[in-house]
Amino acid sequence: MVRVARRAASRTTQGRAVTPSEVADWFAASADEVIETPIAWVFLTGERAFKVKKPVDFGFLDYTTLEKRRWALEREQAFNAKATAEADIYRGVHRITREAAGLALDGAGETIEYALQMRRFAQEAVLSNQPWALTGDVAEALGRTIARLHAAATVRPEGGGTAALGYTIRSNADLLTRLGPQLGEEWAGETAAMLTRLDTVFDRHAVLLERRKGLGLARHCHADLHLGNILLESATPTLFDCIEFNDVLSDIDVQYDLAFLLMDLDFRRRRDAGVRVLSGYLDEAARGFGTTVYEGLAALPLMMAVRAGVRAHVCGYGGDLDGSKAYIAAARDHLPGRPRRMVAVGGYSGSGKSTFARLIAPGLGASPGAVVLRNDEVRKRHAGVGPLDRLPPESYRAGPDQTYADLISEAGQILHAGHSVALDATFLNPEHRARAEAMARACGAEFHGVWLEAPRQVLEARVAARTGDASDADLAVLARQLEQDRGPAPGWTRVEASDLEASAKWWTAQLDLGD
């Protein structure tokens, strides 16, 4: 993206044809700022922004005629409307007309161009400009937002599967191979090795990709879901600027859509946010699609590698060869298999199980880290209520065996898909602990039990202060747990959890994470 200063007004247009560049000059004359990309101009004027497509043809998009540019802008308006409705970003397509005195917006004269009006927002509010702002709760909200959009998206039976992902893999391979001479001999070799490995992993998951397509998980998606297309205002994330110009690129597996964001977070060293996005997404997606979504995790590292490949050739052909090499390395690093681990984090309410699980998850297993599976969220999902909806305290005593059975069954699905999982539950019952360990063994995964301990006053303070969380445990629930006082789980690692960040670092250091 190139930002340019205000441009001078063009000469008069009366009595002759108007070219798109002259339309750009006309808008720029009154604009505070102009943003230019390879395919469009965006003119910032007051609280409004106007986008005009350039008359370009890149093969995967063609804007060379007025009708094609109108078509693209109207699709952009329609496709982005649902995700941005509350944020009021997309406001409609306008005609640029030629009048006797010059150009006008929606005048009576001949239409010579089209422009999409948008609400102007601060560029600093785009997440690519503030990746640190994606805090845990916001990251989880973002994951759930994406899952709800996917559940509501139009099913595209002809999209997704091996055809859609294979199209991008072949395109990446062609473009990256042609970059070889510029990257140099060493990186040309690295690229070739990565592409060969990518093809092998793709072939391995072909049946899975086709099965997901058959289950209706190929849908019309955002398709360009990286941090540069997510706006964060008032702690609310909004997706914008989806792909409208090529249905082959946008009618894809919903997980491949998510993979772009996860890859971008991983590349920016924000795996902590990545596991929150993924875990929130999966819990919400399981409400709309069922737990079959867990099976797709087997192909998630592949999808993240393909997304890194896309960024690699975009950087390379944009002149950023160092960036291209970094993304090639990222694609390579997503592909090797990683040891699967189940880490069960138990302890009384207020011991910090959720925080501890989220702190250790980024370092566990395949990209972008372990899924955090919370007993409270599973309980509420199966009760048919939202993750933050309150259930009465009796719900902790009603059917805990079934809730744990569901939790451990879902953990098994995640492990079978080759992904690690961190379980967040009290695990006060020895039978529940034994079931979790047995599931890990049955899946051929390593098992680690962690028992968090903290003084009673710390537990009570945390429970009393808790807001906006899936847990419904109150001080009465905690008191009943402490009255039982079954002691720490035998055989589990006891961890003092008054300082959770320090405790998580200590525990991680004890574990061999040489994946």
VORO-636562 format. One record per residue (C-alpha): x, y, z; residue in one letter. Coordinates in steps of 0.5 Angstrom, whole numbers, plus 500, padded with zeros to 3 digits. Layout:
N
XYZA...
//
This chain:
515
500500500M503507498V500513501R501520497V500527499A494531496R494532489R493538484A486538481A486536473S485540468R477541465T474535462T469538459Q468535451G472529452R473522455A475522462V480517464T480513471P487517473S483524471E478521476V483520481A486527480D479530481W478526488F485528490A484535489A479535495S482529499A486530505D490524504E490519498V492511499I494508493E494500492T496496486P488495484I485502487A485509490W482511496V481518498F480520505L476526505T473529512G469523515E468519509R473515504A472514497F475508493K476507486V478501482K484502477K483499470P488493471V488486469D492481473F489475471G486473477F482480477L480484471D478491472Y479493465T472496463T467501467L462495468E467490471K469496476R462497478R461490478W467489483A465495487L458493488E460486490R465489495E459493498Q455487499A460482501F462486507N456489509A454483514K461483517A461491518T454493519A455495526E461499524A458503519D464502514I461501507Y456506505R454505498G456505491V456512487H456514480R461519478I458523472T460528467R457535467E458541464A462544469A466538470G465532474L460530479A458525484L451522482D450528477G445528471A450527466G454521463E457516468T464515467I466512473E464509480Y466510487A465506493L463510499Q466508506M466511513R473514514R477510520F484511523A489507520Q492506527E486502529A487497524V490491527L497490523S499497526N497495533Q498487533P499488541W492491542A489484540L489482548T486475550G479477551D479481544V482475541A477470543E472475541A475475534L475468534G468467535R466473531T469469525I466463527A459466527R460469520L462462517H456459520A452464517A456464510A453461504T455454502V459453496R459446494P463447488E468451492G473448498G476441497G483439494T481444488A481450491A487449496L491446490G489452486Y493456491T498451492I500451484R500459484S504459489N509454487A509458480D510465483L515463488L519458483T520464478R522469484L528464485G534468481P532474485Q532470492L539467490G541460490E541458497E533461498W531458491A533451494G530452501E524454496T524448492A524443498A519447502M514446496L516439495T514438502R508442501L506437496D507431500T503434506V497436501F497429498D496426505R490431507H486430500A481425503V480430509L479436505L474433500E470430506R470437509R467440503K462434503G460436510L458443508G465447510L466450504A463457504R463464501H469467506C472473507H479470504A483476505D483475513L490478516H491483521L491489515G484487514N481487521I479494525L479495532L475500535E472500542S475493543A471491538T474487532P471488525T473484519L473489512F476489505D474481503C476479496I470480492E474479485F475472484N470466487D476461486V479465492L473466496S469460496D474456500I474451506D472456513V479453516Q483456510Y480462511D482462519L489460517A491467514F489470521L493465525L499465520M499472521D499472528L504467528D509471524F508477528R510472534R503473537R502465538R499467545D493471541A493465536G491460541V486465544R483466537V483458535L480456541S474461541G473460534Y473452535L468453541D463457537E464453531A462447534A456450536R454451529G458445525F458440531G465437533T467435526T470441526V476438530Y478434525E480439520G486441525L490436522A490440515A491447519L499447519P498446511L493451511M498456515M504454510A500456504V498462507R505464508A507462501G502467499V505473503R512470500A511472493H507478495V513481498C518478493G514481487Y513488491G521488492G521486499D526480498L528479506D520479507G519474502S525469505K522470512A515467509Y518462506I522460512A515460516A511456511A517451512R517451519D509450519H510443515L513438520P509434525G510436532R509431538P502431541R501433548R495433553M496437559V490437564A490443568V486442575G485445581G480449585Y476454583S480461583G487457582S488460575G487454571K484458565S490463565T495457566F493453560A493459556R500461558L503454556I498453550A503457545P509452546G505446545L505442539G503444532A502451529S499455532P499452539G495447543A487448543V485450550V478446552L475449558R470444562N465451563D465452555E463445554V458445559R455451557K455449549R452442551H446446555A445450549G447457552V452462550G459462553P458468558L451466559D450465567R448458569L445456576P450454581P447447581E449446574S456444577Y453438581R448436575A451431571G458433572P460426569D457427562Q460434562T467431563Y465425558A464430553D470434555L475428554I471426548S473432544E480432547A481425543G478428537Q483434537I489429539L487424533H487430528A495431530G494437535H495438542S490440547V490443554A484441558L482446563D477443569A477442576T479435576F477434583L474427582N480421581P476418576E475424571H483424572R484417570A479418564R483424561A490420562E487414558A484418553M491421551A494414552R489411547A491417542C498415543G499422546A504424551E500426558F501431563H497433569G498439573V495441579W495448581L495450588E494457592A492460599P485460600R485468600Q488468593V482463591L477467594E479474591A480471584R473468584V470474587A473479582A471474576R467478571T466476563G468469564D465462562A466460569S459460574D463458580A462463586D464463593L459458595A462453590V469454592L467453599A464446598R470444594Q475446600L470442605E471436601Q479437601D481431597R488434597G492434590P492429585A497424586P502423580G500430577W505436578T504440583R505448581V504454586E500458582A500465586S504468580D501464574L506467569E512465573A509458575S507457567A514459565K517454571W513449568W514450561T522450563A521443566Q518440560L522438554D519442548L524440543G519439538D
//
